[in-house]
Amino acid sequence: MLTYALGRGLEYYDVEAVDRIVEQLKASDGKFSALLDGVVNSVPFQERRVISATPERQPDLRAQVQP
C-alpha cells in the first residue's frame, strides 16, 4: 500500500517508516485503519514530491469561447 501511495517502489531509506507501520498493525491486531493511518502519516508519504507536468504538457484550462 505504501508503494502505491508513494507512486514509486520502496527504497532502503523507507525501512524505518515500514517498521513503524508494521508495529502499528501489530498493536491494532491488523486493522486496516491502522495500515491506512500508518501510510498517510508516514514521513515518506508526508514529504513526497509531486512532479508536475511541463507547461507544454499541461492542459489548457481556459474556457473555449466560440464567437
Secondary structure in CASP SS format (residue, H / E / C, confidence):
PFRMAT SS
TARGET T0000
AUTHOR 0000-0000-0000
METHOD secondary structure of the structure
MODEL  1
M C 1.00
L H 1.00
T H 1.00
Y H 1.00
A H 1.00
L H 1.00
G C 1.00
R C 1.00
G C 1.00
L C 1.00
E C 1.00
Y H 1.00
Y H 1.00
D H 1.00
V H 1.00
E H 1.00
A H 1.00
V H 1.00
D H 1.00
R H 1.00
I H 1.00
V H 1.00
E H 1.00
Q H 1.00
L H 1.00
K H 1.00
A H 1.00
S C 1.00
D C 1.00
G C 1.00
K C 1.00
F H 1.00
S H 1.00
A H 1.00
L H 1.00
L H 1.00
D H 1.00
G H 1.00
V H 1.00
V H 1.00
N C 1.00
S C 1.00
V H 1.00
P H 1.00
F H 1.00
Q H 1.00
E C 1.00
R C 1.00
R C 1.00
V C 1.00
I C 1.00
S C 1.00
A C 1.00
T C 1.00
P C 1.00
E C 1.00
R C 1.00
Q C 1.00
P C 1.00
D C 1.00
L C 1.00
R C 1.00
A C 1.00
Q C 1.00
V C 1.00
Q C 1.00
P C 1.00
END
